[in-house]
């Protein structure tokens, strides 16, 4: 076996088969994948959720995770945010010729660990190799399928005045962790990506019976992006309080230094939930009992005023509009 | 609006939203996509098929198609090859900074046309932009979901001695068309990619009630790759006759000139079916009545001898082993 990926590994010929059968199949062994047909076939009934994301994070390995873990958690989370129980994933690789085989193996091991932890199965995949210089190392696409339990109806368009806005923990770690790795920066206190699968946290929240209206993970665009999406989709206003938003000191310091707003920085293991006022405390209490929601906090509410806009009361007592980020602060963060 | 794609178009911020809402949504308008939640949610019951493929074809535009058409047809075909009726697609883009917006619009229009023709809906998507030099123009991943009708049970492992091997038409056009476009070669007679969605051809074949055992589209690795996969998965031998395999004269000439074996060259609108001996003529007759199967032909049979191997009787009367292609003849053909 070569120690670098060759073009022929993506040819559909003998080397492709060897790469897949020696390196990928033993990791993911399950009856659906093992058939190696063009599509995986399985029985499933009900309201299904379907989503896709491509991951182009640079560098491939960063504090707290790598592109493989990210590709599983990200798609699991997109399913979970519709209230679905994630079940099945596809994994499609675009690899640059010359990519070290050992790195690919390490990434695929991460895919496997993250899938096992989230209790999802990888059942279909694809491997393409492009010439050196035609891609940057490794890109991964994952698509996912889940089942939405009866009675669950969550959408970014369902926020109503009076609802409470809850975040599941501190914001900004993922973006800062990837960027500091890429740029070789060091901050006092190590900042690790929060990359994690949130499906079990969501299951806990749903189990409370609390009326959950909107649910989303604030990835690219950060908390500001997600809240603006909710406001726009629901035609409602959102009011948040800066003081209530949990941010790690190290992230705060890094953002100050670099001129970033933590509200705009990507997260990969956090969710924002908009919940009926009367159920907010119940849902919050349950979230805090989950390992991934310990620092959950109510950070604001949905209001009838300024529909489509997010307004923040700052630590200084002033009000400011929280805009959707316009440019690209941190390219290739996921 | 800029006339080139910027990094900020992939930021998850304002420019991302503008790109998607102005350029993509109007093309694909459907209630599932229009909700713009993290996952599309729909009711579906039964035996489902799920598949994924990433497309990295170079160049993006080639005679007979482009990366957008290819990304739809390829995934529709992977679903159809499991006997499924394709229903839903995801479309995930990785775009290189600086890619012309007009080209992206043209590709997405192709995605829309191909989806409409195949009667599938694009219901979820993703857009990432990477720095100039970190990808080559545009890569597209499509994943797809379909429903397998009751009673249909097709797998590459189901070939039995006595079964007939049928190809749905001439081989090798796609690979030669892409390569000649890329290398600026001209052959007498224009060679166009055969890129097409085969789901309706498969539906016609299933409607005959003929016992279809294996079905696959011979893309990367060509006809030789697919037949070797069937032989390996089924633990049977396959015997084919060179004379019976339809090849366009221009493709033949191009392959001779370039030293390629048409059996190794990729197709994107052809299928290979292994069918019970007694049903072969019935299925073949039906295939020939479909626009995409006019030149269908029986090219061989499954045998008990040489299990796992494909053997061809050549035009000269000799027998030779048809190997799985080993290296990479034509990188980035799909």
Interface residues (C-beta under 8 A of the other chain):
Chain A: X6 X7 X8 X10 X11 X12 X13 X14 X15 X16 X17 X35 X36 X37 X38 X39 X40 X41 X42 X43 X44 X45 X46 X47 X48 X49 X50 X51 X52 X53 X54 X55 X56 X58 X77 X78 X79 X81 X82 X84 X88 X90 X91 X92 X93 X94 X123 X124 X125 X126 X128 X129 X130 X131 X133 X134 X135 X136 X139 X141 X143 X144 X145 X146 X148 X154 X155 X156 X157 X216 X217 X219 X220 X221 X225 X229 X233 X266 X323 X324 X325 X326 X327 X328 X329 X331 X332
Chain B: X6 X7 X8 X10 X11 X12 X13 X14 X15 X16 X17 X35 X36 X37 X38 X39 X40 X41 X42 X43 X44 X45 X46 X47 X48 X49 X50 X51 X52 X53 X54 X55 X56 X58 X77 X78 X79 X81 X82 X84 X88 X90 X91 X92 X93 X94 X123 X124 X125 X126 X128 X129 X130 X131 X133 X134 X135 X136 X139 X141 X143 X144 X145 X146 X148 X154 X155 X156 X157 X216 X217 X219 X220 X221 X225 X229 X233 X264 X266 X323 X324 X325 X326 X327 X328 X329 X331 X332
